Amino acid sequence: MFKKVLVADRGDAALRVIRSCRELGIPTVAAHSEPDRDSLPVLLADESVCIGPAPAEDSYLNVSRLLSAAEITRCDALHPGTSRLADDPEFADATTAVGLKFIGPPAETLRLSADRIALRRLMQQHGIPVIPASAAAVTSPAEATQACVALGLPVVFKPVSSAARALRIVRDEKDIEAGFRLCQAEARAAPGEGLVYVEKFVANARHIEVTVLCDQDGEHLALPERDCSVQYRTRKLFDESPSPGLSPARRRRVAEMALKAAAAVGVPGILNVEFLADERGDCRFLKLNSRLPTGHAVTELLVGMDICREQIRLAADEGLPDSLRSAKRLQPSASDSDTPFGHAVGCRIYAENPDADFEVSTGLVTDLHLPGGHDIRVDSVLVPGCRVLPLYDALVCRLTVRAADRSRALDRLDAALGEMVIAGVVTTVAFYRRLIQGSRLRAGRFYTGTLDEEE
């Protein structure tokens, strides 16, 4: 096991890693920016190192400062959390080059997962259905038009590199050139080669994720799927497991596809395989990543597992514990009507004003009460008197609950939100309560574009 781990992230992700390391008996070092010197992760870590001023480029994303912090504190491993560096192959290479263990996949795997076209080909080679798309990048409006006609409108223009997040939906032939050029310009402004390809648009789609644990002996374990279809401008707001839109047979099928994807990639650690499900519930491969999943709390509360802890153990070549190797009920059989674990739901609470186009709200937290009770979990770095700053992600809390069935889980989440008090800043708490009390979410008829269409 590792002797000491540098935590190269901030906020609740850093706190999550620090707590898992503590349970494993591993000392931690919190690398932090100047404004975060009094944050909860810094206070709870065994050691801390200030790595620079507020801008992330000068602190949390500054590779040389992070590696120097690991060196001076004699760490032998580095955990990138859920930051952008967790997906950066150059950072993984640099970490291993200085003799540190990168708690994540090797750089080659990160390069593969960043290339959407290469990844699609690999999945197809292993019999995993993919969303119809152009076979290669399109480099001109003429090529883009040809690909759109072949696929049939509507389509989505996407950057080949997953480091670029620009997406352009095109529903009318007259908008093809504009959609192509806008996506290409945004792709060129991000890391990568600036290439663009065309993918068929899936209407009324559900976004499904499956986390797979993989050890060095080739053992793979698929955890129950998460449905993260409640999104605003592609940002995930709400997670639940199991998915209300998949039958037990389709849940079993998506788990099998995730296991195939893990075998195709073939590296130990955790792998998050993402799919789009159409209105029938048929799932097709979308993308994958190997970082700690942002919706991990839902899966952890559902099955009683610390995914971060297992990620660290797998990185140390300790393999899957016997209790997991023998797990037989993490996925349903085709005849099961529900999961043996009940239902878990969670929301990500942001310091933002939903009534003002989700404008970030900053200021001093003057009063704070976080809910508690049976099967209620809160992940937050907020403390009374702390400041929410306009410098980083506005995520301030993750609230997750579990109950015997979906209806009771939604009731419990609504009650927990009603108990929560975060005074001094505007948050998305009331927004989530409106969603939960609405008929669409209650009926499970929420899709990735629902909130965008209601703007």
N, C-alpha and C positions, 0 to 999 in steps of 0.2 A: 504494500500500500504506500501511497505518497507520504512524504515527510512534511511537506508544507505546500499549500496551494495559493497562488495569486489569483484573486477574483478581479477579472478585467471587465467589469460592468458596474452599473449603479442601480439604485432603486430596488424594487421588489425582486428582480432577478438576482441581484447580488445577494440580497438577504436570503433568498432561497438556497443558493449555493453554500453560503456560510453556515446555515442551519444543517444542511445535509452533511457537510464536512464535519461539523461538530459531533453529529451522531456517529460518524465513522472514526472519531478521535483524531482528525487531521487538523492541525492549526491552519489558520487562514490569514492572508494579508489583503486588506481592502485597498485597492488603488483608487484614489478619488481626486476630483477637482477641488479647487479652493472653495467654491460655494457649498460643496457637500461635506466639508470637514466635520460638521456636527450631525450628519445624517445617521439614521439608525444602523445601516450596514457598517459604517465606520466605527460606531460605538460598540457593536457586537463582535466585530472581527478581533482576532488575537493581536494583530498589528495593523497599522495603516501607513500608507505613503502618499503624500500629495504629489501628483504627477503633472500639475499645471493649472492654468487659469480656466475660467468658465467655458470657453468655446470647446466643443467636443473634439475638434481637429487638433487642439493643443493639449488635450488631456486623454479622454476615453478612447479616442481613435488615433492617438499618437503612438505608433508601434515602438519606436525607439525608447520612449519614456516608460511604456509598460514593461518592456523587456529589461530595462535598467532597474526598475522597481523590483522585478523578480530576482534579479542578480544580487542586489544589495541586501535583500532580505533572505537570501539563500533558499528560495523556493525550488522545488524540483518539478512542479507542474503548474499549468495555467488553465483556468476555466474562463472561456470568453462570454459566458452567460448567454443572453439572447441578443447581444448587440450585433451591429453590422459586421464586426470582425469575426463573428462566429461562422460566417459564410465566406470569409476571405481566404483564398488559397495561399496568397502571398504571406499573409499573417501566420497561417499554419506552418508554412515553410520556414519563416523567420524564427518562429518559436522553437521548432525542432532543431534548427541550425545552431542555436545557442545552448542546446542540451536540455531543454525543458520538454516535458510531456504535454502536448496539446490535447486537452480533454475534448475531443471531437474527432471527426474523421480525418484521414490523411488528405494532403493537398490535392492529390489526383482525384479523389472522390468529390471534393468541393468544386474542382474545375468541371467535372462531369455534370454535377447537379446545376451548375450555373449555365450550361449550354442546353437550352430547351430542345433544340432540334436533335442533338446527339442523344439526349436522354429519351426522347420519344422513340428514336430508332432502337435503342437498347430495350425499351419496354416491349416494342413490337416483336423484336427477336425472341423474347421470352413469352410470347403469347398473351400479353396484357393489352386489352383494348385501349386505344387512345382517341382523343377527339380528332375528327378529320381536320387536316391542315395542309398547307403547301409543304412539299417535300424538302424544300430548301428556302433560304432567304430570298425575298423579292427586293430587287435593287433599283427599280424604276416604276413610275406610275403605270406604264404599259404592262409590266410583269405583275404588278399588284392587281390591275384590272382583270388580267387573264386568270389569276388565281381565284379572285372573288367570283368570277363567272363560273369557274369550275366547281367551287364549293357551294355556291348559291348563297345569296344574301338572306339574313344578316350575317356579318362576319366580325371578327375582332383582329385588329392589327396589334401585334405584340413584339417587343424586342426579343431577339434571340437570347441575349444575356439576361438572366434572372436578376442581375444587379440593377437593371433598369426596370422601373415599375410602370412605365407609361403604357396604358391600354386605350385603344380607340375603337369604339363600336361603330360600325358602318351599317346602316339599314337601307340606304338608297344609293343607286349607282352613281348619281351625280356627286356624292360625297366621298367616293373612293380615293381620288387623288389627294384631297385635303386630309383625309384620315391617315393615308400613308405618309405624307410629308410631315404632319404633326408628330406622329409616332416616331418617325425616323429622327426628327430634330431632338425630341426628348431622349431617345435612346443614345444619340451621339453625345448628349450632355452628361451622361452617366458612365460609370466604368463599363468597359467592354468595347466591342468593335462598332457599335452603332447599327448593327444589322437588324432587319425587321422581317417577320414572316406573318402569314395569315392563317387564322384558325376559325373554324366554324363557330358561330355564336350559339350557345345552348340556352334556350329560353326557359324561364322558371326553373333554374338550376339550384340544386343543393350542393353546398361545399362540404365534403366529407373528408376527415383525416383519420388515419390509422397510425399509431405509434408502434413500431416493432423493436423489440430488444434483441440484439444479435451478439453472441459471444464468439470468442476466438476458435471454438470447436465447431462452428457452423450451426449451433443451435439458434433457432429463431422463435420468438414468441410474439404474436400479434395481440395487442391489447384492444379492448372494445373501442369501436369507432366513436369519433366526436363529430357532431353536426355543428358547423360554425357558419350557417347560412345568413344569420342576422348580421348584415354588414352595411357600412355607410361609406360609399366611395372606395370600395374594396378593403376597408379597414374592418377587421373582425371585432364585434362588440359583445357577442353572446355565444356561449358554447353549451352544448348539452350532449348527454350520452345515456342511452343509445339514441340514434337518430329517429325522430318521429316519422320520417318519410321512407324508411327502408323496412321491408318485411324481414323476418328471421332468415329466410333463404338468401335474400340479397345481402344481408349483413354478413352471413357466412361467406358469400362469394367475394365481397370486398375485402374481407380478412385474408382470404386465399390469394387474392391479387396482390395485396400488400406483402405477404410472405414471399411471393414470386419476385416482387421488385427488390426486396431485401437480399434474396439469394442472387439476383442479377448483379447488384452492387457489390456484395461480397465483402464487407468490412465489418469488424465488431463495433459495437456502440449502440446508439439509438438512431432510428431512421423514421422520419415522419413522411408517410406517403399520402399524397392528397389526390382527391378525385372530384369530378363533377358528376352528380346524378341528375338525369333528366326527369321529366314528369312521370315516367313509368317506374323510376327507381333504378334504372340501369346505370351503372357507374363506369366512367372512363378515366384513365390516368390523366392527371393535371400536372403535377410537379412533385418534387421531394426535397427535403432538407434534413440535416443531421444535427441540428441544434436542439437544446431543451425546448420542447413545444410550448408555445405561449398559452395553450389551453390545458397544460398538464394538470392543473389543480382539479379539473372536472374528472379526469381519468383516475387520478390518485385517490380522490374521495370516494369514487364509485367502487374501486377494487381494493382499496386499502394498501396502496403501494407508493413508495417514494421513488419516482422516476429519476429524479436528480441523483439520488443515492446510487441507484443501479447504473446510471451513466458513469459516475465516478468509478464504481467498482469494475465496470467493463473496461474502462480506459486503463485500469491497473491490471488487466488480464486476469481478473478473479472469476470471470464466468458468471453464468446465471446461478443463483442459489437453488438448492434442490427443491425448495418449496415452489419455485416458479417452473422448474423443469417438469415437474409432475402436474402442473396446473391443467385441469381438464375442462374447466367451466368458464374460461375467460371469453369464449365466443359461443353463440347459441347453435344448437343443431337446427336443421331445417324445420323441425316440428315444434321448436320452442316458441312460445307466444311473447316472451319478454326476457330480459336479462335476469340472471339469478341475483344480481346486486341491487336491483331497484333502478332508480333514475337520478342522475345528477345534472344540475344546471348551474351555470355561473355567468356573471357579467363583469366587464372591465369598466371600472368607474373612472372617468376622466374629469379633470378640472377644466371643464368646457361648458359653454352655454349652448345647448341644443336649439334654443329659440333665436340665436344670433349666428346661425350657420356654424355651430360648434366652435365659436371663437374661444381661444384659450383664456381662462380666468386665473389670475395670479393674486397673491397676497398672503397675509398672515392667517394661519389656521387658529382662530380664536377659541373654538370649542370643538371637542371631538368625542364622539361616542360610537364605538364599533360594535355591531351586534354579536351575540353569542347564543349558544344553545346546542341542542342535540343535532349532530350532522350539519353544523354550520361552520364554515371555514373562511377566515379573513386573512388575506395576504396584503399587507400594507406597510409602508415606511413612515406613514404619518404619525406625528406625536403632537400634543398640544403645544402651540407656540412656534411650530416649524413654519417655514415659508415655502409656498409653491412658486417656483421661479419660471420665467418664460424662456428658459435656456434649453430644456430637454423635452422628452416625451411628457405629455400632460397626464399620463396614467398615474393615479394616486392610490388605487385599491383594486383588488380582485375579490369578489364575494362569490362563494360557491356553497351550494347546499345539496343535500341528498335526501331522498325519501323513497317510500315503497313504490310509488308510481309517478308518472309525469305530472299529473294534475296536482298531487300533494307537494311535489317538488317545486312547482311554480308558486303554489300558495306559500310555501316556506320561504322562498326567495323574496316574494312580495312583502311578507311580514318582516323579514330581516332588513330589507331596504327601508321599510317604514320606521324601523328602530334606529337606523343609522343617522348620525348627526355629524356633518362636516361644515362648520360655520366659518365664515371669512372668505370663502371662494364659492363660485357657482360650480355645481357638479352635474353629472348626468343621472343622478339618483332618481329624480322625479320623472325623467324621460323613460327610464327603464320600468318604473312602476306603471306608466301609461301603456307601454308595450305589453307587459305581463297581463294587465287587466283587459287588454283588447282581444277581440274574438279571433283575429288572424293567428296570433302567436299561440293562443290557447288551442286552436284547432290544428296547429302544426302546419299551417299554410304560408310559411315564410320562406322566401327565396333570396338569393344573393342580391337581386336588384330591387327588392320590394321597397326599401327605404328610399333609394334613389328615385324611383318612379313616383313616390309620394311627395317629393320636394315641391 
